[in-house]
Amino acid sequence: YTVKATNYLMKPIVQEQFFQVLDDIMETRVQEQGKVLVLKSTIGMHKVSLSNLMYLEAQGRKVVYYLSNGESITCTDRFATVCEQLLQHPEFLLIHRSFLVNMNYIRMIGMTDLNLQNGTALPLAQRRVSEIKTHYLTYQMEEMS
């Protein structure tokens, strides 16, 4: 679960500022809700918000979607097709031929792997470690501005 502070209120709170902050929060929520995937698995259809998608893993001819609430959904999608779709969103990064990660959940990037906020360690493509770190830092700097 990630928290991004966008507006600060100082006491005493001015009613107009308070309502503006609430409007900003609602607008952000509406925008995030618009970013969803509809997944088809063996047990049915799943609507997943991109903000809740931590990472994906290619396992043979299946793709496993790992969510921030601890759930995982296995689908028969082609990993390459899913990557093509998700890499259109700036928060996703291909870190290995079998792993696509939502950068909002990265806690630390090491020399051979990265750790997510939930403690999961994922391998990095060794030839691309420097590129992955640069991409991550660029993304974080853009998020802060």
RALINTA-V361364 format. One record per pair of residues at least 24 apart in sequence whose ideal C-beta (glycine too) atoms are under 6 Angstrom apart, sorted by sequence separation. I is the first residue (numbers start at 1). GAP is how many residues later the second one is. If there is no record, write none. Layout:
# RALINTA-V361364
I & GAP
I & GAP
This chain:
# RALINTA-V361364
109 & 24
46 & 27
96 & 27
95 & 29
96 & 29
41 & 32
41 & 33
103 & 33
39 & 34
41 & 34
39 & 36
103 & 36
95 & 37
58 & 40
57 & 41
57 & 42
93 & 42
56 & 44
55 & 46
54 & 48
53 & 49
54 & 51
2 & 102
